[in-house]
Amino acid sequence: MIDLNYSYLNNLNNANHVGVTVQINNEAQAFISDNPTLTAAKTALAAAINREDIAYLKTQKDWNVERLKTEDHTLDCLMICVRSILSGHASLPDGYPMKQKAKEFLQLWKDFGFQTSDSYSGESSKVINMWQEVSARQADAEALGIYGYFQDANAQALLVQQLLSQRFDELSSRIVGELRDARLATDSAIKQFYLVLNSMQVLSPSAELTALVRKFKAIEDYARQYYLKTNASSSNSGGGSGGGGGTTPDTPDNPGGGGSDTPGGGGDTPGGGGDTPGGGGDTPGGGGDTPGGGGDPDDPEPGDDQD
């Protein structure tokens, strides 16, 4: 009798846990048996796998990204409008009093290094700081016709920052907890399925059953040799060997630490779910340009006179 073990699953990162357990489920569902206890265990396993797959996908998707794109675009439009108004006044002939005031406000774009292609966080923070300067010269801003638009831009920037905060807080508290519970349910379903198989090996052994159990052991051996070994190597030296590079721990409390193809992809190698452990993704809301932040290529340089 080959004793099946499931305890190693708890140590897999999230991406590999999805891939390995989907491999187990695929083999389980393909096994034909009229044993009602085994059939019930297979049904429960399939439901648990589906629940975990949905929970894992949520950790890979930023639910606020489309809203952020929309609100950031509105902010871009407001700032481009303000700058265009100022550039128009700055192009007036010498002697017009508004010309110099417009140039002084346009200098803010240079002072703050403002671009509409900045990241969500960077652009919104700069707008809020620029507004402090503009609101301090309310009379001049109103005379130039930019005060109301800049006031709206400031409110829009505050909204973008609010969405960014919600993205971090809600994902960490809601989505992570859902994935943790789903992983535990999957492990429990596999435990029950394995208990039934272990009993069947004693009570009703067959060549087909033995072949199935060996497949599960092959999946376990592969995961232990590559995924768990790589995790351990990464923890000790910052780089893994065998099966891919080192991995940032990707646990139910730290989703997304390991890269993955489409969850449940499995691969051709037993237990081969996901990319090499530790591929890593960008942390939601991290530095760098953020999708949707693109500016207007025809937007004039701040302070430049226009013909």
LOFI-949303 format. One record per residue (C-alpha): z, y, x; residue in one letter. Coordinates in Angstrom, 3 decimals, padded with zeros to 6 digits, m for minus. Each point is the difference from the previous one (the first is absolute). Example, Ala and Ser with C-alpha at 12.3 -4.5 7.8 and 13.67 -1.06 7.14 Angstrom:
<sites>
<site><Z>007.800</Z><Y>m004.500</Y><X>012.300</X><seti>a</seti></site>
<site><Z>m000.660</Z><Y>003.440</Y><X>001.370</X><seti>s</seti></site>
</sites>
This chain:
<sites>
<site><Z>000.000</Z><Y>000.000</Y><X>000.000</X><seti>m</seti></site>
<site><Z>m000.910</Z><Y>003.483</Y><X>001.224</X><seti>i</seti></site>
<site><Z>002.743</Z><Y>002.464</Y><X>m000.916</X><seti>d</seti></site>
<site><Z>m001.417</Z><Y>003.348</Y><X>m001.141</X><seti>l</seti></site>
<site><Z>001.722</Z><Y>003.205</Y><X>001.088</X><seti>n</seti></site>
<site><Z>m000.401</Z><Y>003.440</Y><X>m001.548</X><seti>y</seti></site>
<site><Z>002.719</Z><Y>002.016</Y><X>001.774</X><seti>s</seti></site>
<site><Z>m002.438</Z><Y>001.430</Y><X>002.579</X><seti>y</seti></site>
<site><Z>m001.727</Z><Y>002.016</Y><X>m002.742</X><seti>l</seti></site>
<site><Z>002.877</Z><Y>002.477</Y><X>m000.117</X><seti>n</seti></site>
<site><Z>m000.742</Z><Y>001.055</Y><X>003.594</X><seti>n</seti></site>
<site><Z>m003.679</Z><Y>000.778</Y><X>m000.520</X><seti>l</seti></site>
<site><Z>m001.158</Z><Y>003.584</Y><X>m000.271</X><seti>n</seti></site>
<site><Z>m001.291</Z><Y>001.049</Y><X>m003.420</X><seti>n</seti></site>
<site><Z>m003.706</Z><Y>m000.359</Y><X>000.766</X><seti>a</seti></site>
<site><Z>000.381</Z><Y>m003.480</Y><X>001.468</X><seti>n</seti></site>
<site><Z>002.437</Z><Y>m001.070</Y><X>m002.707</X><seti>h</seti></site>
<site><Z>m002.670</Z><Y>000.757</Y><X>m002.601</X><seti>v</seti></site>
<site><Z>m002.691</Z><Y>m001.811</Y><X>001.982</X><seti>g</seti></site>
<site><Z>002.081</Z><Y>m003.100</Y><X>000.783</X><seti>v</seti></site>
<site><Z>001.409</Z><Y>m000.424</Y><X>m003.494</X><seti>t</seti></site>
<site><Z>m003.452</Z><Y>000.412</Y><X>m001.540</X><seti>v</seti></site>
<site><Z>m001.196</Z><Y>m002.814</Y><X>002.288</X><seti>q</seti></site>
<site><Z>002.869</Z><Y>m002.143</Y><X>m001.236</X><seti>i</seti></site>
<site><Z>m000.806</Z><Y>000.824</Y><X>m003.612</X><seti>n</seti></site>
<site><Z>m003.697</Z><Y>m000.749</Y><X>000.435</X><seti>n</seti></site>
<site><Z>000.767</Z><Y>m003.455</Y><X>001.351</X><seti>e</seti></site>
<site><Z>002.591</Z><Y>m000.583</Y><X>m002.733</X><seti>a</seti></site>
<site><Z>m002.347</Z><Y>000.948</Y><X>m002.846</X><seti>q</seti></site>
<site><Z>m002.788</Z><Y>m002.174</Y><X>001.422</X><seti>a</seti></site>
<site><Z>002.238</Z><Y>m003.091</Y><X>m000.024</X><seti>f</seti></site>
<site><Z>m000.559</Z><Y>m002.067</Y><X>m003.145</X><seti>i</seti></site>
<site><Z>003.005</Z><Y>m001.739</Y><X>m001.506</X><seti>s</seti></site>
<site><Z>001.176</Z><Y>m000.999</Y><X>m003.471</X><seti>d</seti></site>
<site><Z>003.647</Z><Y>000.407</Y><X>001.011</X><seti>n</seti></site>
<site><Z>001.399</Z><Y>002.544</Y><X>m002.519</X><seti>p</seti></site>
<site><Z>002.725</Z><Y>001.206</Y><X>002.371</X><seti>t</seti></site>
<site><Z>m002.561</Z><Y>000.700</Y><X>002.706</X><seti>l</seti></site>
<site><Z>m002.300</Z><Y>001.720</Y><X>m002.499</X><seti>t</seti></site>
<site><Z>002.832</Z><Y>002.306</Y><X>m001.101</X><seti>a</seti></site>
<site><Z>000.812</Z><Y>000.801</Y><X>003.624</X><seti>a</seti></site>
<site><Z>m003.666</Z><Y>000.829</Y><X>000.698</X><seti>k</seti></site>
<site><Z>m000.141</Z><Y>002.338</Y><X>m002.995</X><seti>t</seti></site>
<site><Z>003.153</Z><Y>001.816</Y><X>001.097</X><seti>a</seti></site>
<site><Z>m001.348</Z><Y>000.291</Y><X>003.543</X><seti>l</seti></site>
<site><Z>m003.303</Z><Y>001.509</Y><X>m001.153</X><seti>a</seti></site>
<site><Z>001.847</Z><Y>002.609</Y><X>m002.101</X><seti>a</seti></site>
<site><Z>002.259</Z><Y>000.941</Y><X>002.913</X><seti>a</seti></site>
<site><Z>m002.934</Z><Y>000.328</Y><X>002.386</X><seti>i</seti></site>
<site><Z>m001.816</Z><Y>002.290</Y><X>m002.422</X><seti>n</seti></site>
<site><Z>003.091</Z><Y>002.188</Y><X>m000.399</X><seti>r</seti></site>
<site><Z>000.427</Z><Y>000.361</Y><X>003.762</X><seti>e</seti></site>
<site><Z>m003.678</Z><Y>000.768</Y><X>000.488</X><seti>d</seti></site>
<site><Z>000.229</Z><Y>002.874</Y><X>m002.505</X><seti>i</seti></site>
<site><Z>003.196</Z><Y>001.328</Y><X>001.604</X><seti>a</seti></site>
<site><Z>m001.524</Z><Y>m000.152</Y><X>003.471</X><seti>y</seti></site>
<site><Z>m003.101</Z><Y>001.883</Y><X>m001.110</X><seti>l</seti></site>
<site><Z>002.235</Z><Y>002.788</Y><X>m001.299</X><seti>k</seti></site>
<site><Z>001.498</Z><Y>000.462</Y><X>003.463</X><seti>t</seti></site>
<site><Z>m003.516</Z><Y>000.434</Y><X>001.386</X><seti>q</seti></site>
<site><Z>m001.050</Z><Y>002.571</Y><X>m002.609</X><seti>k</seti></site>
<site><Z>001.173</Z><Y>003.586</Y><X>m000.119</X><seti>d</seti></site>
<site><Z>000.288</Z><Y>000.672</Y><X>m003.725</X><seti>w</seti></site>
<site><Z>000.100</Z><Y>003.778</Y><X>000.487</X><seti>n</seti></site>
<site><Z>m003.058</Z><Y>000.273</Y><X>002.209</X><seti>v</seti></site>
<site><Z>m002.478</Z><Y>000.862</Y><X>m002.783</X><seti>e</seti></site>
<site><Z>002.348</Z><Y>002.615</Y><X>m001.453</X><seti>r</seti></site>
<site><Z>000.549</Z><Y>001.397</Y><X>003.503</X><seti>l</seti></site>
<site><Z>m003.736</Z><Y>000.291</Y><X>000.547</X><seti>k</seti></site>
<site><Z>m000.406</Z><Y>001.922</Y><X>m003.248</X><seti>t</seti></site>
<site><Z>002.887</Z><Y>002.403</Y><X>000.607</X><seti>e</seti></site>
<site><Z>m000.970</Z><Y>000.524</Y><X>003.644</X><seti>d</seti></site>
<site><Z>m003.548</Z><Y>000.840</Y><X>m001.062</X><seti>h</seti></site>
<site><Z>001.367</Z><Y>002.645</Y><X>m002.368</X><seti>t</seti></site>
<site><Z>002.062</Z><Y>001.429</Y><X>002.853</X><seti>l</seti></site>
<site><Z>m003.087</Z><Y>000.054</Y><X>002.235</X><seti>d</seti></site>
<site><Z>m001.982</Z><Y>001.894</Y><X>m002.634</X><seti>c</seti></site>
<site><Z>002.721</Z><Y>002.624</Y><X>m000.449</X><seti>l</seti></site>
<site><Z>000.310</Z><Y>000.607</Y><X>003.735</X><seti>m</seti></site>
<site><Z>m003.789</Z><Y>000.201</Y><X>000.452</X><seti>i</seti></site>
<site><Z>m000.121</Z><Y>002.524</Y><X>m002.859</X><seti>c</seti></site>
<site><Z>002.715</Z><Y>002.172</Y><X>001.577</X><seti>v</seti></site>
<site><Z>m001.685</Z><Y>m000.112</Y><X>003.372</X><seti>r</seti></site>
<site><Z>m003.374</Z><Y>000.899</Y><X>m001.480</X><seti>s</seti></site>
<site><Z>001.485</Z><Y>003.042</Y><X>m001.740</X><seti>i</seti></site>
<site><Z>001.621</Z><Y>001.130</Y><X>003.232</X><seti>l</seti></site>
<site><Z>m003.167</Z><Y>m000.600</Y><X>001.996</X><seti>s</seti></site>
<site><Z>m001.916</Z><Y>002.136</Y><X>m002.504</X><seti>g</seti></site>
<site><Z>002.377</Z><Y>002.912</Y><X>000.457</X><seti>h</seti></site>
<site><Z>000.013</Z><Y>m000.504</Y><X>003.767</X><seti>a</seti></site>
<site><Z>m003.778</Z><Y>000.459</Y><X>000.031</X><seti>s</seti></site>
<site><Z>000.219</Z><Y>003.508</Y><X>m001.490</X><seti>l</seti></site>
<site><Z>m001.152</Z><Y>002.913</Y><X>002.160</X><seti>p</seti></site>
<site><Z>002.569</Z><Y>001.661</Y><X>002.198</X><seti>d</seti></site>
<site><Z>002.064</Z><Y>002.592</Y><X>m001.779</X><seti>g</seti></site>
<site><Z>000.845</Z><Y>m002.073</Y><X>m003.065</X><seti>y</seti></site>
<site><Z>003.796</Z><Y>m000.482</Y><X>m000.069</X><seti>p</seti></site>
<site><Z>m000.273</Z><Y>m003.524</Y><X>m001.442</X><seti>m</seti></site>
<site><Z>m002.022</Z><Y>m001.164</Y><X>003.011</X><seti>k</seti></site>
<site><Z>002.944</Z><Y>000.123</Y><X>002.402</X><seti>q</seti></site>
<site><Z>002.433</Z><Y>m001.497</Y><X>m002.513</X><seti>k</seti></site>
<site><Z>m002.368</Z><Y>m002.892</Y><X>m000.632</X><seti>a</seti></site>
<site><Z>m000.302</Z><Y>m000.686</Y><X>003.725</X><seti>k</seti></site>
<site><Z>003.777</Z><Y>m000.027</Y><X>000.302</X><seti>e</seti></site>
<site><Z>000.282</Z><Y>m002.650</Y><X>m002.719</X><seti>f</seti></site>
<site><Z>m002.860</Z><Y>m002.014</Y><X>001.506</X><seti>l</seti></site>
<site><Z>001.927</Z><Y>m000.102</Y><X>003.249</X><seti>q</seti></site>
<site><Z>002.437</Z><Y>m002.354</Y><X>m001.761</X><seti>l</seti></site>
<site><Z>m002.660</Z><Y>m002.739</Y><X>000.099</X><seti>w</seti></site>
<site><Z>m000.034</Z><Y>000.245</Y><X>003.797</X><seti>k</seti></site>
<site><Z>003.747</Z><Y>000.470</Y><X>000.375</X><seti>d</seti></site>
<site><Z>000.763</Z><Y>m003.154</Y><X>m001.987</X><seti>f</seti></site>
<site><Z>m003.067</Z><Y>m001.951</Y><X>001.158</X><seti>g</seti></site>
<site><Z>m000.868</Z><Y>m000.622</Y><X>m003.631</X><seti>f</seti></site>
<site><Z>m002.895</Z><Y>m002.276</Y><X>m000.955</X><seti>q</seti></site>
<site><Z>m000.769</Z><Y>m001.652</Y><X>m003.300</X><seti>t</seti></site>
<site><Z>m000.632</Z><Y>m003.207</Y><X>001.963</X><seti>s</seti></site>
<site><Z>003.655</Z><Y>m000.188</Y><X>001.038</X><seti>d</seti></site>
<site><Z>002.090</Z><Y>m002.946</Y><X>m001.213</X><seti>s</seti></site>
<site><Z>001.637</Z><Y>000.307</Y><X>m003.404</X><seti>y</seti></site>
<site><Z>003.365</Z><Y>000.732</Y><X>001.560</X><seti>s</seti></site>
<site><Z>m001.359</Z><Y>002.361</Y><X>002.646</X><seti>g</seti></site>
<site><Z>m002.169</Z><Y>002.075</Y><X>m002.331</X><seti>e</seti></site>
<site><Z>002.615</Z><Y>000.375</Y><X>m002.727</X><seti>s</seti></site>
<site><Z>002.706</Z><Y>000.987</Y><X>002.500</X><seti>s</seti></site>
<site><Z>m002.227</Z><Y>002.689</Y><X>001.506</X><seti>k</seti></site>
<site><Z>m000.878</Z><Y>001.433</Y><X>m003.416</X><seti>v</seti></site>
<site><Z>003.678</Z><Y>000.276</Y><X>m000.920</X><seti>i</seti></site>
<site><Z>000.756</Z><Y>001.809</Y><X>003.273</X><seti>n</seti></site>
<site><Z>m003.022</Z><Y>002.283</Y><X>m000.368</X><seti>m</seti></site>
<site><Z>001.121</Z><Y>000.875</Y><X>m003.513</X><seti>w</seti></site>
<site><Z>003.252</Z><Y>001.369</Y><X>001.402</X><seti>q</seti></site>
<site><Z>m002.040</Z><Y>002.482</Y><X>002.017</X><seti>e</seti></site>
<site><Z>m002.311</Z><Y>000.895</Y><X>m002.886</X><seti>v</seti></site>
<site><Z>002.777</Z><Y>000.437</Y><X>m002.578</X><seti>s</seti></site>
<site><Z>001.803</Z><Y>002.385</Y><X>002.373</X><seti>a</seti></site>
<site><Z>m003.032</Z><Y>002.305</Y><X>m000.305</X><seti>r</seti></site>
<site><Z>m000.495</Z><Y>m000.370</Y><X>m003.730</X><seti>q</seti></site>
<site><Z>m001.464</Z><Y>003.480</Y><X>m000.551</X><seti>a</seti></site>
<site><Z>m002.712</Z><Y>m000.481</Y><X>002.629</X><seti>d</seti></site>
<site><Z>m000.744</Z><Y>m003.532</Y><X>m001.223</X><seti>a</seti></site>
<site><Z>m000.361</Z><Y>001.225</Y><X>m003.574</X><seti>e</seti></site>
<site><Z>m002.265</Z><Y>002.855</Y><X>001.093</X><seti>a</seti></site>
<site><Z>m002.254</Z><Y>m002.527</Y><X>001.722</X><seti>l</seti></site>
<site><Z>000.039</Z><Y>m002.278</Y><X>m003.065</X><seti>g</seti></site>
<site><Z>001.475</Z><Y>m003.050</Y><X>001.774</X><seti>i</seti></site>
<site><Z>003.636</Z><Y>000.052</Y><X>m001.115</X><seti>y</seti></site>
<site><Z>m000.392</Z><Y>m002.093</Y><X>m003.162</X><seti>g</seti></site>
<site><Z>m002.277</Z><Y>m002.545</Y><X>001.661</X><seti>y</seti></site>
<site><Z>002.344</Z><Y>m000.401</Y><X>002.963</X><seti>f</seti></site>
<site><Z>002.943</Z><Y>m000.359</Y><X>m002.371</X><seti>q</seti></site>
<site><Z>m001.851</Z><Y>m002.837</Y><X>m001.723</X><seti>d</seti></site>
<site><Z>m000.802</Z><Y>m001.544</Y><X>003.400</X><seti>a</seti></site>
<site><Z>003.684</Z><Y>000.030</Y><X>000.902</X><seti>n</seti></site>
<site><Z>000.888</Z><Y>m001.772</Y><X>m003.258</X><seti>a</seti></site>
<site><Z>m002.771</Z><Y>m002.526</Y><X>000.690</X><seti>q</seti></site>
<site><Z>001.317</Z><Y>m000.610</Y><X>003.526</X><seti>a</seti></site>
<site><Z>003.478</Z><Y>m000.666</Y><X>m001.398</X><seti>l</seti></site>
<site><Z>m001.524</Z><Y>m002.528</Y><X>m002.419</X><seti>l</seti></site>
<site><Z>m001.779</Z><Y>m001.806</Y><X>002.849</X><seti>v</seti></site>
<site><Z>003.272</Z><Y>m000.249</Y><X>001.920</X><seti>q</seti></site>
<site><Z>001.739</Z><Y>m001.317</Y><X>m003.104</X><seti>q</seti></site>
<site><Z>m002.624</Z><Y>m002.740</Y><X>m000.355</X><seti>l</seti></site>
<site><Z>000.410</Z><Y>m000.903</Y><X>003.662</X><seti>l</seti></site>
<site><Z>003.753</Z><Y>m000.362</Y><X>m000.476</X><seti>s</seti></site>
<site><Z>m000.455</Z><Y>m002.160</Y><X>m003.092</X><seti>q</seti></site>
<site><Z>m002.447</Z><Y>m002.196</Y><X>001.887</X><seti>r</seti></site>
<site><Z>002.621</Z><Y>m000.823</Y><X>002.631</X><seti>f</seti></site>
<site><Z>003.069</Z><Y>m000.271</Y><X>m002.221</X><seti>d</seti></site>
<site><Z>m001.471</Z><Y>m001.980</Y><X>m002.872</X><seti>e</seti></site>
<site><Z>m001.851</Z><Y>m002.503</Y><X>002.175</X><seti>l</seti></site>
<site><Z>003.050</Z><Y>m000.692</Y><X>002.142</X><seti>s</seti></site>
<site><Z>002.331</Z><Y>m000.574</Y><X>m002.946</X><seti>s</seti></site>
<site><Z>m002.222</Z><Y>m001.592</Y><X>m002.628</X><seti>r</seti></site>
<site><Z>m002.897</Z><Y>m001.777</Y><X>001.663</X><seti>i</seti></site>
<site><Z>001.983</Z><Y>m001.436</Y><X>002.914</X><seti>v</seti></site>
<site><Z>002.601</Z><Y>m001.470</Y><X>m002.337</X><seti>g</seti></site>
<site><Z>m002.701</Z><Y>m001.558</Y><X>m002.146</X><seti>e</seti></site>
<site><Z>m001.610</Z><Y>m001.683</Y><X>003.003</X><seti>l</seti></site>
<site><Z>003.355</Z><Y>m001.292</Y><X>001.257</X><seti>r</seti></site>
<site><Z>000.716</Z><Y>m001.626</Y><X>m003.369</X><seti>d</seti></site>
<site><Z>m003.514</Z><Y>m001.442</Y><X>m000.203</X><seti>a</seti></site>
<site><Z>000.301</Z><Y>m001.576</Y><X>003.457</X><seti>r</seti></site>
<site><Z>003.292</Z><Y>m001.635</Y><X>m000.939</X><seti>l</seti></site>
<site><Z>m001.550</Z><Y>m001.356</Y><X>m003.208</X><seti>a</seti></site>
<site><Z>m002.931</Z><Y>m001.455</Y><X>001.942</X><seti>t</seti></site>
<site><Z>002.287</Z><Y>m001.677</Y><X>002.536</X><seti>d</seti></site>
<site><Z>002.080</Z><Y>m001.431</Y><X>m002.836</X><seti>s</seti></site>
<site><Z>m003.094</Z><Y>m001.387</Y><X>m001.735</X><seti>a</seti></site>
<site><Z>m001.219</Z><Y>m001.600</Y><X>003.238</X><seti>i</seti></site>
<site><Z>003.460</Z><Y>m001.494</Y><X>000.559</X><seti>k</seti></site>
<site><Z>m000.095</Z><Y>m001.606</Y><X>m003.446</X><seti>q</seti></site>
<site><Z>m003.551</Z><Y>m001.245</Y><X>000.526</X><seti>f</seti></site>
<site><Z>000.929</Z><Y>m001.530</Y><X>003.354</X><seti>y</seti></site>
<site><Z>003.076</Z><Y>m001.705</Y><X>m001.498</X><seti>l</seti></site>
<site><Z>m002.242</Z><Y>m001.689</Y><X>m002.548</X><seti>v</seti></site>
<site><Z>m002.437</Z><Y>m001.098</Y><X>002.719</X><seti>l</seti></site>
<site><Z>002.826</Z><Y>m001.359</Y><X>002.141</X><seti>n</seti></site>
<site><Z>001.208</Z><Y>m002.050</Y><X>m002.963</X><seti>s</seti></site>
<site><Z>m003.494</Z><Y>m001.265</Y><X>m000.754</X><seti>m</seti></site>
<site><Z>m000.390</Z><Y>m001.159</Y><X>003.625</X><seti>q</seti></site>
<site><Z>002.928</Z><Y>m002.338</Y><X>m000.624</X><seti>v</seti></site>
<site><Z>m000.618</Z><Y>m001.039</Y><X>m003.599</X><seti>l</seti></site>
<site><Z>m003.789</Z><Y>m000.091</Y><X>m000.211</X><seti>s</seti></site>
<site><Z>m001.607</Z><Y>000.261</Y><X>003.441</X><seti>p</seti></site>
<site><Z>m003.783</Z><Y>000.138</Y><X>000.338</X><seti>s</seti></site>
<site><Z>m002.615</Z><Y>000.784</Y><X>002.626</X><seti>a</seti></site>
<site><Z>m000.991</Z><Y>003.140</Y><X>m001.906</X><seti>e</seti></site>
<site><Z>003.597</Z><Y>001.217</Y><X>m000.114</X><seti>l</seti></site>
<site><Z>000.470</Z><Y>m000.634</Y><X>003.706</X><seti>t</seti></site>
<site><Z>m003.178</Z><Y>001.939</Y><X>000.777</X><seti>a</seti></site>
<site><Z>001.251</Z><Y>002.947</Y><X>m002.082</X><seti>l</seti></site>
<site><Z>003.381</Z><Y>000.031</Y><X>001.740</X><seti>v</seti></site>
<site><Z>m001.697</Z><Y>m000.056</Y><X>003.399</X><seti>r</seti></site>
<site><Z>m002.035</Z><Y>003.051</Y><X>m000.994</X><seti>k</seti></site>
<site><Z>003.211</Z><Y>001.854</Y><X>m000.819</X><seti>f</seti></site>
<site><Z>001.500</Z><Y>m001.005</Y><X>003.335</X><seti>k</seti></site>
<site><Z>m003.142</Z><Y>001.253</Y><X>001.762</X><seti>a</seti></site>
<site><Z>000.376</Z><Y>003.354</Y><X>m001.764</X><seti>i</seti></site>
<site><Z>003.643</Z><Y>000.156</Y><X>001.058</X><seti>e</seti></site>
<site><Z>m000.760</Z><Y>m000.950</Y><X>003.611</X><seti>d</seti></site>
<site><Z>m002.726</Z><Y>002.632</Y><X>000.273</X><seti>y</seti></site>
<site><Z>002.237</Z><Y>002.714</Y><X>m001.431</X><seti>a</seti></site>
<site><Z>002.837</Z><Y>m000.905</Y><X>002.346</X><seti>r</seti></site>
<site><Z>m002.266</Z><Y>m000.145</Y><X>003.048</X><seti>q</seti></site>
<site><Z>m001.898</Z><Y>003.239</Y><X>m000.566</X><seti>y</seti></site>
<site><Z>001.598</Z><Y>002.272</Y><X>m002.568</X><seti>y</seti></site>
<site><Z>003.682</Z><Y>m000.607</Y><X>000.728</X><seti>l</seti></site>
<site><Z>m000.557</Z><Y>m000.360</Y><X>003.746</X><seti>k</seti></site>
<site><Z>m001.911</Z><Y>003.301</Y><X>000.032</X><seti>t</seti></site>
<site><Z>002.753</Z><Y>001.741</Y><X>m001.927</X><seti>n</seti></site>
<site><Z>002.593</Z><Y>m001.210</Y><X>002.481</X><seti>a</seti></site>
<site><Z>m002.113</Z><Y>001.007</Y><X>003.007</X><seti>s</seti></site>
<site><Z>m000.517</Z><Y>003.464</Y><X>m001.457</X><seti>s</seti></site>
<site><Z>003.711</Z><Y>000.477</Y><X>m000.549</X><seti>s</seti></site>
<site><Z>000.748</Z><Y>m000.876</Y><X>003.634</X><seti>n</seti></site>
<site><Z>m002.841</Z><Y>001.649</Y><X>001.888</X><seti>s</seti></site>
<site><Z>m001.948</Z><Y>002.207</Y><X>m002.379</X><seti>g</seti></site>
<site><Z>m003.084</Z><Y>m002.247</Y><X>000.169</X><seti>g</seti></site>
<site><Z>m000.774</Z><Y>m003.419</Y><X>m001.396</X><seti>g</seti></site>
<site><Z>m002.014</Z><Y>m002.897</Y><X>001.337</X><seti>s</seti></site>
<site><Z>m001.736</Z><Y>m002.840</Y><X>m001.721</X><seti>g</seti></site>
<site><Z>m001.595</Z><Y>000.848</Y><X>m003.300</X><seti>g</seti></site>
<site><Z>m000.319</Z><Y>003.712</Y><X>000.664</X><seti>g</seti></site>
<site><Z>001.797</Z><Y>003.097</Y><X>001.201</X><seti>g</seti></site>
<site><Z>003.604</Z><Y>001.019</Y><X>m000.564</X><seti>g</seti></site>
<site><Z>001.211</Z><Y>000.980</Y><X>m003.428</X><seti>t</seti></site>
<site><Z>002.210</Z><Y>002.637</Y><X>m001.431</X><seti>t</seti></site>
<site><Z>002.450</Z><Y>m001.874</Y><X>m002.234</X><seti>p</seti></site>
<site><Z>m001.467</Z><Y>m000.143</Y><X>m003.482</X><seti>d</seti></site>
<site><Z>002.731</Z><Y>m001.259</Y><X>m002.295</X><seti>t</seti></site>
<site><Z>000.804</Z><Y>000.464</Y><X>m003.673</X><seti>p</seti></site>
<site><Z>001.866</Z><Y>003.163</Y><X>001.076</X><seti>d</seti></site>
<site><Z>m002.851</Z><Y>001.253</Y><X>002.191</X><seti>n</seti></site>
<site><Z>m003.290</Z><Y>m000.662</Y><X>m001.776</X><seti>p</seti></site>
<site><Z>m003.221</Z><Y>000.621</Y><X>001.826</X><seti>g</seti></site>
<site><Z>001.236</Z><Y>m000.680</Y><X>003.535</X><seti>g</seti></site>
<site><Z>m002.589</Z><Y>m002.750</Y><X>000.457</X><seti>g</seti></site>
<site><Z>m003.715</Z><Y>000.311</Y><X>m000.684</X><seti>g</seti></site>
<site><Z>m001.745</Z><Y>m002.137</Y><X>m002.526</X><seti>s</seti></site>
<site><Z>m003.326</Z><Y>m000.662</Y><X>m001.571</X><seti>d</seti></site>
<site><Z>m000.085</Z><Y>m000.368</Y><X>m003.757</X><seti>t</seti></site>
<site><Z>003.334</Z><Y>m001.667</Y><X>m000.855</X><seti>p</seti></site>
<site><Z>m000.443</Z><Y>m003.675</Y><X>m000.462</X><seti>g</seti></site>
<site><Z>m003.126</Z><Y>m000.130</Y><X>002.100</X><seti>g</seti></site>
<site><Z>001.525</Z><Y>m002.911</Y><X>001.832</X><seti>g</seti></site>
<site><Z>m002.762</Z><Y>m000.526</Y><X>002.531</X><seti>g</seti></site>
<site><Z>m001.472</Z><Y>m003.273</Y><X>001.196</X><seti>d</seti></site>
<site><Z>002.957</Z><Y>m000.898</Y><X>002.169</X><seti>t</seti></site>
<site><Z>002.999</Z><Y>m001.545</Y><X>m001.801</X><seti>p</seti></site>
<site><Z>002.488</Z><Y>002.745</Y><X>m000.776</X><seti>g</seti></site>
<site><Z>m002.372</Z><Y>002.625</Y><X>001.279</X><seti>g</seti></site>
<site><Z>000.665</Z><Y>002.722</Y><X>m002.552</X><seti>g</seti></site>
<site><Z>m000.692</Z><Y>003.579</Y><X>001.077</X><seti>g</seti></site>
<site><Z>m001.096</Z><Y>001.512</Y><X>003.254</X><seti>d</seti></site>
<site><Z>001.842</Z><Y>m000.499</Y><X>003.268</X><seti>t</seti></site>
<site><Z>003.649</Z><Y>000.738</Y><X>m000.794</X><seti>p</seti></site>
<site><Z>000.973</Z><Y>003.532</Y><X>000.763</X><seti>g</seti></site>
<site><Z>m003.351</Z><Y>001.638</Y><X>m000.512</X><seti>g</seti></site>
<site><Z>001.933</Z><Y>002.758</Y><X>m001.672</X><seti>g</seti></site>
<site><Z>m001.291</Z><Y>002.712</Y><X>m002.239</X><seti>g</seti></site>
<site><Z>000.540</Z><Y>003.717</Y><X>m000.053</X><seti>d</seti></site>
<site><Z>003.332</Z><Y>000.888</Y><X>m001.454</X><seti>t</seti></site>
<site><Z>m000.613</Z><Y>001.683</Y><X>m003.380</X><seti>p</seti></site>
<site><Z>000.137</Z><Y>003.708</Y><X>000.464</X><seti>g</seti></site>
<site><Z>m000.152</Z><Y>m000.254</Y><X>003.793</X><seti>g</seti></site>
<site><Z>m001.500</Z><Y>002.525</Y><X>002.354</X><seti>g</seti></site>
<site><Z>m003.647</Z><Y>000.797</Y><X>000.459</X><seti>g</seti></site>
<site><Z>m002.604</Z><Y>000.962</Y><X>m002.501</X><seti>d</seti></site>
<site><Z>000.611</Z><Y>m001.287</Y><X>m003.469</X><seti>t</seti></site>
<site><Z>m002.805</Z><Y>m001.044</Y><X>m002.379</X><seti>p</seti></site>
<site><Z>m001.016</Z><Y>002.843</Y><X>m002.217</X><seti>g</seti></site>
<site><Z>000.956</Z><Y>002.757</Y><X>002.412</X><seti>g</seti></site>
<site><Z>m003.540</Z><Y>000.934</Y><X>000.974</X><seti>g</seti></site>
<site><Z>m000.806</Z><Y>003.693</Y><X>000.079</X><seti>g</seti></site>
<site><Z>m003.067</Z><Y>002.021</Y><X>m000.839</X><seti>d</seti></site>
<site><Z>m002.398</Z><Y>m000.026</Y><X>002.983</X><seti>p</seti></site>
<site><Z>m001.292</Z><Y>003.409</Y><X>m001.120</X><seti>d</seti></site>
<site><Z>003.478</Z><Y>001.496</Y><X>m000.113</X><seti>d</seti></site>
<site><Z>m000.122</Z><Y>003.067</Y><X>002.316</X><seti>p</seti></site>
<site><Z>002.174</Z><Y>000.288</Y><X>003.061</X><seti>e</seti></site>
<site><Z>003.126</Z><Y>002.072</Y><X>m000.695</X><seti>p</seti></site>
<site><Z>m000.293</Z><Y>003.601</Y><X>000.992</X><seti>g</seti></site>
<site><Z>m003.774</Z><Y>m000.127</Y><X>000.511</X><seti>d</seti></site>
<site><Z>m002.035</Z><Y>002.748</Y><X>m001.576</X><seti>d</seti></site>
<site><Z>m002.773</Z><Y>m001.097</Y><X>m002.292</X><seti>q</seti></site>
<site><Z>m003.339</Z><Y>001.583</Y><X>m000.415</X><seti>d</seti></site>
</sites>
